[in-house]
Amino acid sequence: MSWLKRRLGRRPSLAPEARETLESWHELPSPDLTGTHAVASFVVVDVESSGLDVFADRLIAIGAVRVEQGYIDLGSAFYQVLRQPESSTRDNILVHGITGTEQREGLDPVDVLVAFAEFVGKTPLVGWNSSFDDIMIRRATEEHLGERWKLDWLDLAWLAPALHPETGKKRIGLDAYLAKHRIEVLSRHHALADALATAQLLLVFQREASAAGLRSVAELVEAAASARVAREQGY
């Protein structure tokens, strides 16, 4: 019996096609992180939510772009708004620009999350402060699919200080790095536009990582994790 079938008793009722798609997704092999990052595949992800509380706010939209062998695949992108039971606050709408009508008339969250799984496969994900994106996506999959995904992430917010130790204990935000490398954002706080900008920053960091002797995807992930531990321990 497959992993998915073992969990069916605890899952919301899903259409057969959605169940089959998810079962196929779960059976995909885990990504090989030992390969050279310069020719690896990544999916860069950004989300919009009803607020910043990862344990209370709702996932509103997911944006994602593919990076293949050091190039951004502009012909392949993912952006969907999940249908909401009610609109987020006015201030929240002003930040991400997704109107109340767009939220209430979004796509079925099940369909969005299943389509996202198809788009990503088991490709490593990349984000800026990716723990937020990860938790929001996992909470949504638990609510709507009855399962909380474990995804492989590379967090550029922590890879940045690993590659730039001269910044010391000061954390530099995404906007500063985008400005430094003259990366323009078509619409800040729009999930797809932010994902595209973050993908461009990934390419910059990959070049810097190669120059620093970091060759594999695993080495990038480890460098980011080590930088986070060092910062948390006050080094």
C-alpha angles and dihedrals in degrees: 000000000000125000090251095051091049088059099043092100091063098040131093114256108275132186113260092247092054091048092050092048092051092046090053090048093052091051093057113109119257114260119269103239093181093078125101110280093214091070098029128113121244136175113214112209138192129174137199120214141181090256145332099277103105091195099049111022125084132242108248106172142004125207124184141167132190126239113199123185094335097317132100111236099223091179091062117060137141127214127157137157115219115225110253128209087225137002122268120244123293091248091052091050090052090056100051100021097227104137125223090250092052090050095049092044097044124123124283105279090228091057092047094050094045090049090049090053089052092048095049102035104177094317113140112262126226128201145150109253083357095181087078093051091044095052094045092051093044092050090050093049091049092051099042104026101027093238135090111219124222106214132183111242137185109202111209091191087069098033087059096066090041089059094037107042089161088079088072115190093340113109113216118206131231095258092057093053092046090051092046091055094037094242111162121213115212092209120358114223092024107121097224096041091049091047090053092049091047089050089056089051089050089059090051092050091047091057091048091047092052090051088051092053098257107139112164134058088240091057091054091050091046093048091052092047092048091050090052093049091048092051093047090051091050099248 
